[in-house]
Amino acid sequence: MVFFDVRFFWNKIVGMRKNIDTTLRSYDFFFLMRPILFIPLWAPMFLGYATEEALGSFSIKLLPGKLFWINLLSYTLLMGAVYIINQIYDRESDLANNKLFLIPYNIISIKSAWIFAGVLTILSFVIGILFSSKDFIIILIISLILGAMYSIPPFQLKGKPFLDALSNGIGYGILSYLAGWSSTGRITLSALLYSLPLFFFIVAVFLNTTVPDIEGDKKAGLITSGVFMGKKNTTIVASVFMLYALIGAFIILDIHILISSLIGLILFVIAIFDDTDYMAKVSYRISSFVFVLTIGLKFPIFLLLGIIILILLRLYYERRFNYVYPTFFGR
């Protein structure tokens, strides 16, 4: 079975390289970690910290404790490695979907990417072992295993329907949340129960993110949830999970997920009846933005860090590749 057309991708690479400087720069390695994903990674950590600290729904916390920042650094390094591994195995579909450049256009070689991912993983565990708790180390181990299984064959959960959404829900909705929680207390059954509305929210958002990539993923031979179910069924299932998130947030009185899932549910339902993928993009972009914003209003330092990352990304992609990224409704 042919998973992708070599000539198609080669012609695309040659065409793009005419407009891109493929000379390696040292700062390319930072952006190889996909810092855009630090924002949805950090938001659940801040929420987990806030829940365990029993901070009020409308309270403002200027700076979390020292252990939280240690966990944040360690977890970010590990997930940066996981994102690099994902790009290594996702390079054909990323090229087809015109999403990333560094590995698909061989600006950073696969060997260099593997070495950098290994260094990040080692640093993450060294920081965690020296300065954090046993609970956090367990979270690191589970996250690394899940992250590897997400991209590396024969598991490659990213290319298996439903398992791709489930693994994202566990990674961002539970493990990231618990990484923040563990910086103030032990991981208990109540911590897992409090993470469930966020788990449902993340699954819903992820399902709709697969919709714009359906054609590119088909060409790369990936059978994602979007490819397997099709656009309409995917948006229907995503809406159901968003409803679960809304109900769960109401039960535990989590104002952040409650507001985000309420707005999200409206947009997700509208996306069901849109024949294009435009409303699918709008639905997951706006619901995610609202969630991040509610966390940012509680933790201004998180909002500041997010803004800095977005500015750096915009400058990097415009000056490095003459490419406008990130955009609110773009890829």
C-alpha positions as a Markdown table, in Angstrom:
| # | Residue | x | y | z |
|---|---|---|---|---|
| 1 | Met | 0.0 | 0.0 | 0.0 |
| 2 | Val | 1.4 | 3.4 | -1.0 |
| 3 | Phe | 0.9 | 5.9 | 1.8 |
| 4 | Phe | 2.0 | 9.0 | 0.0 |
| 5 | Asp | 3.1 | 10.1 | -3.5 |
| 6 | Val | 6.8 | 10.8 | -3.3 |
| 7 | Arg | 6.8 | 13.0 | -6.4 |
| 8 | Phe | 3.9 | 15.1 | -5.0 |
| 9 | Phe | 5.8 | 15.8 | -1.8 |
| 10 | Trp | 9.2 | 16.3 | -3.6 |
| 11 | Asn | 7.7 | 18.9 | -6.0 |
| 12 | Lys | 6.1 | 20.7 | -3.1 |
| 13 | Ile | 9.4 | 20.8 | -1.2 |
| 14 | Val | 11.3 | 22.1 | -4.2 |
| 15 | Gly | 8.7 | 24.8 | -4.9 |
| 16 | Met | 8.6 | 26.0 | -1.2 |
| 17 | Arg | 12.4 | 26.0 | -0.9 |
| 18 | Lys | 12.7 | 28.6 | -3.7 |
| 19 | Asn | 11.0 | 31.0 | -1.2 |
| 20 | Ile | 12.5 | 29.8 | 2.0 |
| 21 | Asp | 16.1 | 30.2 | 3.4 |
| 22 | Thr | 16.9 | 26.7 | 4.5 |
| 23 | Thr | 20.1 | 27.7 | 6.3 |
| 24 | Leu | 20.0 | 26.4 | 9.9 |
| 25 | Arg | 19.9 | 29.0 | 12.7 |
| 26 | Ser | 20.5 | 28.3 | 16.4 |
| 27 | Tyr | 17.1 | 29.7 | 17.4 |
| 28 | Asp | 15.3 | 27.3 | 15.0 |
| 29 | Phe | 15.7 | 24.7 | 17.7 |
| 30 | Phe | 13.6 | 26.7 | 20.2 |
| 31 | Phe | 10.8 | 27.0 | 17.6 |
| 32 | Leu | 11.1 | 23.3 | 16.8 |
| 33 | Met | 9.7 | 22.7 | 20.2 |
| 34 | Arg | 6.4 | 24.2 | 18.9 |
| 35 | Pro | 6.0 | 26.9 | 21.6 |
| 36 | Ile | 2.5 | 27.7 | 20.3 |
| 37 | Leu | 1.5 | 24.5 | 22.1 |
| 38 | Phe | 3.0 | 25.7 | 25.4 |
| 39 | Ile | -0.1 | 27.9 | 25.9 |
| 40 | Pro | -2.7 | 25.0 | 25.8 |
| 41 | Leu | -0.1 | 23.0 | 27.8 |
| 42 | Trp | 0.3 | 25.6 | 30.6 |
| 43 | Ala | -3.4 | 26.5 | 30.9 |
| 44 | Pro | -4.4 | 23.1 | 32.4 |
| 45 | Met | -1.4 | 23.3 | 34.7 |
| 46 | Phe | -2.5 | 26.7 | 36.1 |
| 47 | Leu | -6.0 | 25.4 | 36.4 |
| 48 | Gly | -4.9 | 22.3 | 38.4 |
| 49 | Tyr | -2.8 | 24.5 | 40.6 |
| 50 | Ala | -5.7 | 26.9 | 41.2 |
| 51 | Thr | -8.1 | 24.0 | 42.0 |
| 52 | Glu | -5.8 | 22.4 | 44.5 |
| 53 | Glu | -5.1 | 25.7 | 46.1 |
| 54 | Ala | -8.8 | 26.3 | 46.4 |
| 55 | Leu | -8.5 | 29.7 | 44.8 |
| 56 | Gly | -11.9 | 31.4 | 44.3 |
| 57 | Ser | -13.5 | 31.5 | 40.8 |
| 58 | Phe | -12.9 | 35.2 | 40.5 |
| 59 | Ser | -9.8 | 35.6 | 42.5 |
| 60 | Ile | -6.5 | 36.8 | 41.0 |
| 61 | Lys | -3.1 | 35.1 | 41.8 |
| 62 | Leu | -0.1 | 37.1 | 40.7 |
| 63 | Leu | 2.5 | 34.4 | 41.1 |
| 64 | Pro | 2.2 | 30.7 | 41.9 |
| 65 | Gly | 4.6 | 29.1 | 44.3 |
| 66 | Lys | 8.2 | 28.1 | 43.4 |
| 67 | Leu | 7.5 | 24.4 | 43.0 |
| 68 | Phe | 4.9 | 25.2 | 40.4 |
| 69 | Trp | 7.5 | 26.9 | 38.2 |
| 70 | Ile | 9.9 | 24.0 | 38.6 |
| 71 | Asn | 7.1 | 21.6 | 37.4 |
| 72 | Leu | 6.2 | 24.0 | 34.6 |
| 73 | Leu | 9.8 | 24.1 | 33.3 |
| 74 | Ser | 10.3 | 20.4 | 33.6 |
| 75 | Tyr | 7.0 | 19.5 | 32.0 |
| 76 | Thr | 7.5 | 22.0 | 29.2 |
| 77 | Leu | 10.9 | 20.6 | 28.3 |
| 78 | Leu | 9.5 | 17.0 | 28.2 |
| 79 | Met | 6.5 | 18.0 | 26.1 |
| 80 | Gly | 8.8 | 20.0 | 23.8 |
| 81 | Ala | 10.6 | 16.7 | 23.2 |
| 82 | Val | 7.3 | 15.0 | 22.5 |
| 83 | Tyr | 6.3 | 17.7 | 20.0 |
| 84 | Ile | 9.6 | 17.2 | 18.2 |
| 85 | Ile | 9.0 | 13.4 | 18.0 |
| 86 | Asn | 5.6 | 14.1 | 16.6 |
| 87 | Gln | 7.0 | 16.3 | 13.9 |
| 88 | Ile | 9.5 | 13.7 | 12.9 |
| 89 | Tyr | 6.8 | 11.1 | 12.3 |
| 90 | Asp | 4.3 | 13.7 | 11.0 |
| 91 | Arg | 6.5 | 15.3 | 8.4 |
| 92 | Glu | 4.6 | 14.1 | 5.3 |
| 93 | Ser | 1.1 | 15.2 | 6.6 |
| 94 | Asp | 2.6 | 18.5 | 7.9 |
| 95 | Leu | 4.0 | 19.2 | 4.4 |
| 96 | Ala | 0.6 | 18.3 | 2.8 |
| 97 | Asn | -1.2 | 20.5 | 5.2 |
| 98 | Asn | 1.4 | 23.3 | 4.8 |
| 99 | Lys | 1.7 | 23.6 | 8.6 |
| 100 | Leu | 5.4 | 23.4 | 9.6 |
| 101 | Phe | 8.7 | 23.8 | 7.8 |
| 102 | Leu | 11.8 | 22.9 | 9.9 |
| 103 | Ile | 11.8 | 19.1 | 9.5 |
| 104 | Pro | 9.7 | 18.7 | 6.3 |
| 105 | Tyr | 12.2 | 21.0 | 4.4 |
| 106 | Asn | 15.2 | 19.5 | 6.2 |
| 107 | Ile | 16.3 | 22.7 | 7.8 |
| 108 | Ile | 16.8 | 20.6 | 10.9 |
| 109 | Ser | 17.8 | 17.0 | 10.1 |
| 110 | Ile | 15.9 | 14.1 | 11.6 |
| 111 | Lys | 19.1 | 13.0 | 13.4 |
| 112 | Ser | 19.5 | 16.5 | 15.0 |
| 113 | Ala | 15.9 | 16.6 | 15.9 |
| 114 | Trp | 16.2 | 13.2 | 17.7 |
| 115 | Ile | 19.3 | 14.4 | 19.6 |
| 116 | Phe | 17.7 | 17.6 | 20.7 |
| 117 | Ala | 14.5 | 15.7 | 21.8 |
| 118 | Gly | 16.8 | 13.4 | 23.9 |
| 119 | Val | 18.6 | 16.3 | 25.5 |
| 120 | Leu | 15.3 | 17.9 | 26.4 |
| 121 | Thr | 13.9 | 14.7 | 27.9 |
| 122 | Ile | 17.0 | 14.2 | 30.1 |
| 123 | Leu | 16.9 | 17.8 | 31.3 |
| 124 | Ser | 13.3 | 17.4 | 32.2 |
| 125 | Phe | 13.8 | 14.3 | 34.3 |
| 126 | Val | 16.9 | 15.8 | 36.0 |
| 127 | Ile | 15.0 | 18.8 | 37.1 |
| 128 | Gly | 12.0 | 16.8 | 38.2 |
| 129 | Ile | 14.0 | 14.2 | 40.2 |
| 130 | Leu | 16.2 | 16.9 | 41.9 |
| 131 | Phe | 13.5 | 19.4 | 42.8 |
| 132 | Ser | 10.0 | 18.0 | 42.5 |
| 133 | Ser | 7.8 | 15.3 | 44.0 |
| 134 | Lys | 7.4 | 11.6 | 43.4 |
| 135 | Asp | 3.9 | 12.2 | 42.1 |
| 136 | Phe | 5.2 | 14.6 | 39.5 |
| 137 | Ile | 7.9 | 12.1 | 38.4 |
| 138 | Ile | 5.1 | 9.6 | 37.7 |
| 139 | Ile | 3.3 | 12.1 | 35.6 |
| 140 | Leu | 6.5 | 12.7 | 33.6 |
| 141 | Ile | 6.9 | 9.0 | 33.0 |
| 142 | Ile | 3.3 | 8.5 | 31.9 |
| 143 | Ser | 3.4 | 11.6 | 29.7 |
| 144 | Leu | 6.6 | 10.4 | 28.0 |
| 145 | Ile | 5.2 | 7.0 | 27.3 |
| 146 | Leu | 1.9 | 8.4 | 26.0 |
| 147 | Gly | 3.7 | 11.0 | 23.9 |
| 148 | Ala | 5.9 | 8.3 | 22.3 |
| 149 | Met | 2.9 | 6.1 | 21.7 |
| 150 | Tyr | 1.1 | 9.0 | 20.0 |
| 151 | Ser | 3.6 | 9.3 | 17.2 |
| 152 | Ile | 5.9 | 6.2 | 17.0 |
| 153 | Pro | 4.8 | 3.0 | 15.2 |
| 154 | Pro | 3.4 | 0.5 | 15.7 |
| 155 | Phe | 1.2 | 2.3 | 18.2 |
| 156 | Gln | 1.0 | 5.7 | 16.5 |
| 157 | Leu | -2.2 | 6.8 | 18.3 |
| 158 | Lys | -2.3 | 10.0 | 16.2 |
| 159 | Gly | -3.3 | 7.9 | 13.2 |
| 160 | Lys | -5.9 | 5.8 | 14.9 |
| 161 | Pro | -9.5 | 7.0 | 15.2 |
| 162 | Phe | -10.8 | 7.8 | 18.7 |
| 163 | Leu | -7.5 | 6.9 | 20.2 |
| 164 | Asp | -6.0 | 10.1 | 18.9 |
| 165 | Ala | -8.7 | 12.2 | 20.7 |
| 166 | Leu | -8.5 | 10.0 | 23.8 |
| 167 | Ser | -4.7 | 10.4 | 24.1 |
| 168 | Asn | -5.0 | 14.2 | 23.7 |
| 169 | Gly | -7.7 | 14.3 | 26.3 |
| 170 | Ile | -5.6 | 12.4 | 28.7 |
| 171 | Gly | -2.4 | 14.4 | 27.9 |
| 172 | Tyr | -3.8 | 17.9 | 28.1 |
| 173 | Gly | -7.0 | 17.3 | 30.1 |
| 174 | Ile | -5.6 | 15.0 | 32.9 |
| 175 | Leu | -1.8 | 14.8 | 32.9 |
| 176 | Ser | -1.1 | 18.5 | 32.4 |
| 177 | Tyr | -3.8 | 19.3 | 35.0 |
| 178 | Leu | -2.3 | 16.9 | 37.5 |
| 179 | Ala | 1.2 | 18.3 | 36.8 |
| 180 | Gly | -0.1 | 21.7 | 38.1 |
| 181 | Trp | -2.1 | 20.1 | 41.0 |
| 182 | Ser | 1.0 | 18.1 | 42.1 |
| 183 | Ser | 2.9 | 21.3 | 42.8 |
| 184 | Thr | 0.7 | 22.0 | 45.8 |
| 185 | Gly | -0.5 | 18.6 | 47.0 |
| 186 | Arg | -0.7 | 14.8 | 46.5 |
| 187 | Ile | -2.5 | 13.3 | 43.5 |
| 188 | Thr | -5.8 | 11.8 | 44.8 |
| 189 | Leu | -9.0 | 10.4 | 43.4 |
| 190 | Ser | -10.6 | 13.8 | 43.8 |
| 191 | Ala | -7.9 | 15.3 | 41.5 |
| 192 | Leu | -8.8 | 12.9 | 38.8 |
| 193 | Leu | -12.5 | 13.6 | 39.2 |
| 194 | Tyr | -11.9 | 17.4 | 39.0 |
| 195 | Ser | -10.0 | 16.9 | 35.8 |
| 196 | Leu | -12.8 | 15.1 | 33.9 |
| 197 | Pro | -14.7 | 18.2 | 32.6 |
| 198 | Leu | -11.4 | 19.5 | 31.2 |
| 199 | Phe | -10.8 | 16.0 | 29.7 |
| 200 | Phe | -14.1 | 16.2 | 27.9 |
| 201 | Phe | -13.4 | 19.8 | 26.7 |
| 202 | Ile | -10.0 | 18.8 | 25.3 |
| 203 | Val | -11.4 | 15.8 | 23.5 |
| 204 | Ala | -14.1 | 18.0 | 21.9 |
| 205 | Val | -11.6 | 20.6 | 20.8 |
| 206 | Phe | -9.2 | 18.1 | 19.4 |
| 207 | Leu | -11.9 | 16.3 | 17.3 |
| 208 | Asn | -12.8 | 19.6 | 15.5 |
| 209 | Thr | -9.1 | 20.3 | 14.9 |
| 210 | Thr | -8.9 | 17.1 | 12.8 |
| 211 | Val | -11.6 | 18.5 | 10.4 |
| 212 | Pro | -9.4 | 21.0 | 8.4 |
| 213 | Asp | -6.6 | 18.4 | 8.1 |
| 214 | Ile | -8.8 | 15.6 | 6.7 |
| 215 | Glu | -7.6 | 15.9 | 3.1 |
| 216 | Gly | -3.9 | 16.2 | 4.0 |
| 217 | Asp | -4.1 | 13.4 | 6.5 |
| 218 | Lys | -5.7 | 11.1 | 3.8 |
| 219 | Lys | -2.8 | 11.8 | 1.5 |
| 220 | Ala | -0.3 | 10.9 | 4.2 |
| 221 | Gly | -2.2 | 7.7 | 5.0 |
| 222 | Leu | -3.3 | 8.8 | 8.5 |
| 223 | Ile | -6.7 | 7.6 | 9.6 |
| 224 | Thr | -7.5 | 10.2 | 12.2 |
| 225 | Ser | -10.9 | 10.6 | 13.9 |
| 226 | Gly | -11.8 | 13.2 | 11.3 |
| 227 | Val | -10.8 | 11.0 | 8.4 |
| 228 | Phe | -12.6 | 8.0 | 9.8 |
| 229 | Met | -15.9 | 9.7 | 10.7 |
| 230 | Gly | -16.0 | 12.4 | 8.1 |
| 231 | Lys | -16.6 | 16.1 | 8.8 |
| 232 | Lys | -20.2 | 16.0 | 9.9 |
| 233 | Asn | -20.0 | 13.0 | 12.2 |
| 234 | Thr | -16.8 | 14.4 | 13.7 |
| 235 | Thr | -18.4 | 17.7 | 14.6 |
| 236 | Ile | -21.5 | 15.9 | 16.0 |
| 237 | Val | -19.3 | 13.7 | 18.4 |
| 238 | Ala | -17.3 | 16.8 | 19.3 |
| 239 | Ser | -20.5 | 18.6 | 20.3 |
| 240 | Val | -21.5 | 15.7 | 22.5 |
| 241 | Phe | -18.2 | 15.8 | 24.4 |
| 242 | Met | -18.5 | 19.6 | 24.7 |
| 243 | Leu | -21.9 | 19.0 | 26.3 |
| 244 | Tyr | -20.3 | 16.6 | 28.7 |
| 245 | Ala | -17.7 | 19.2 | 29.6 |
| 246 | Leu | -20.5 | 21.8 | 30.3 |
| 247 | Ile | -22.4 | 19.4 | 32.5 |
| 248 | Gly | -19.2 | 18.4 | 34.4 |
| 249 | Ala | -18.1 | 22.0 | 34.9 |
| 250 | Phe | -21.5 | 22.8 | 36.3 |
| 251 | Ile | -21.3 | 19.9 | 38.8 |
| 252 | Ile | -17.9 | 20.9 | 40.1 |
| 253 | Leu | -18.6 | 24.6 | 39.7 |
| 254 | Asp | -15.5 | 25.3 | 37.5 |
| 255 | Ile | -16.2 | 28.7 | 36.1 |
| 256 | His | -13.4 | 28.5 | 33.6 |
| 257 | Ile | -14.6 | 25.4 | 31.8 |
| 258 | Leu | -18.2 | 26.3 | 32.3 |
| 259 | Ile | -17.9 | 29.6 | 30.3 |
| 260 | Ser | -15.6 | 28.0 | 27.7 |
| 261 | Ser | -17.8 | 25.0 | 27.1 |
| 262 | Leu | -21.0 | 27.0 | 27.0 |
| 263 | Ile | -19.7 | 29.2 | 24.3 |
| 264 | Gly | -18.0 | 26.3 | 22.6 |
| 265 | Leu | -21.1 | 24.2 | 22.5 |
| 266 | Ile | -23.0 | 26.9 | 20.6 |
| 267 | Leu | -20.2 | 27.1 | 18.0 |
| 268 | Phe | -19.7 | 23.4 | 17.8 |
| 269 | Val | -23.4 | 22.8 | 17.0 |
| 270 | Ile | -23.2 | 25.5 | 14.3 |
| 271 | Ala | -20.2 | 23.8 | 12.8 |
| 272 | Ile | -22.3 | 20.6 | 12.3 |
| 273 | Phe | -24.4 | 22.4 | 9.7 |
| 274 | Asp | -21.5 | 24.1 | 7.9 |
| 275 | Asp | -20.5 | 22.4 | 4.7 |
| 276 | Thr | -17.0 | 23.8 | 4.8 |
| 277 | Asp | -14.4 | 23.5 | 7.6 |
| 278 | Tyr | -14.6 | 27.2 | 8.4 |
| 279 | Met | -16.9 | 26.9 | 11.4 |
| 280 | Ala | -15.0 | 23.9 | 12.7 |
| 281 | Lys | -11.9 | 26.2 | 12.9 |
| 282 | Val | -13.9 | 29.0 | 14.5 |
| 283 | Ser | -15.4 | 26.6 | 17.1 |
| 284 | Tyr | -12.1 | 25.2 | 18.4 |
| 285 | Arg | -10.2 | 28.5 | 18.1 |
| 286 | Ile | -12.7 | 30.6 | 20.0 |
| 287 | Ser | -13.6 | 28.0 | 22.7 |
| 288 | Ser | -9.8 | 27.4 | 23.3 |
| 289 | Phe | -9.2 | 31.2 | 23.3 |
| 290 | Val | -12.0 | 31.7 | 25.9 |
| 291 | Phe | -10.6 | 29.0 | 28.1 |
| 292 | Val | -7.0 | 30.4 | 27.9 |
| 293 | Leu | -8.4 | 33.9 | 28.6 |
| 294 | Thr | -10.3 | 32.9 | 31.7 |
| 295 | Ile | -7.1 | 31.3 | 33.1 |
| 296 | Gly | -5.1 | 34.4 | 32.1 |
| 297 | Leu | -7.5 | 36.7 | 34.0 |
| 298 | Lys | -6.9 | 34.6 | 37.1 |
| 299 | Phe | -3.1 | 34.4 | 36.5 |
| 300 | Pro | -1.9 | 37.6 | 34.7 |
| 301 | Ile | 1.6 | 36.1 | 34.5 |
| 302 | Phe | 0.2 | 33.3 | 32.3 |
| 303 | Leu | -1.5 | 35.9 | 30.0 |
| 304 | Leu | 1.8 | 37.8 | 29.7 |
| 305 | Leu | 3.8 | 34.6 | 28.9 |
| 306 | Gly | 1.2 | 33.7 | 26.2 |
| 307 | Ile | 1.3 | 37.1 | 24.6 |
| 308 | Ile | 5.1 | 37.0 | 24.5 |
| 309 | Ile | 5.1 | 33.6 | 22.8 |
| 310 | Leu | 2.6 | 34.7 | 20.2 |
| 311 | Ile | 4.6 | 37.8 | 19.4 |
| 312 | Leu | 7.8 | 35.8 | 19.1 |
| 313 | Leu | 6.1 | 33.3 | 16.8 |
| 314 | Arg | 4.7 | 36.0 | 14.6 |
| 315 | Leu | 8.1 | 37.7 | 14.3 |
| 316 | Tyr | 9.9 | 34.4 | 13.7 |
| 317 | Tyr | 7.6 | 33.1 | 11.0 |
| 318 | Glu | 7.3 | 36.4 | 9.2 |
| 319 | Arg | 11.0 | 37.2 | 9.1 |
| 320 | Arg | 12.2 | 33.6 | 8.8 |
| 321 | Phe | 9.7 | 32.2 | 6.2 |
| 322 | Asn | 7.7 | 35.2 | 5.1 |
| 323 | Tyr | 4.7 | 33.4 | 6.4 |
| 324 | Val | 1.9 | 34.8 | 8.6 |
| 325 | Tyr | 1.6 | 32.6 | 11.6 |
| 326 | Pro | -0.1 | 32.2 | 14.0 |
| 327 | Thr | -3.4 | 33.6 | 12.8 |
| 328 | Phe | -6.7 | 33.3 | 14.6 |
| 329 | Phe | -8.6 | 31.5 | 12.0 |
| 330 | Gly | -5.7 | 30.0 | 10.0 |
| 331 | Arg | -4.0 | 26.7 | 10.4 |
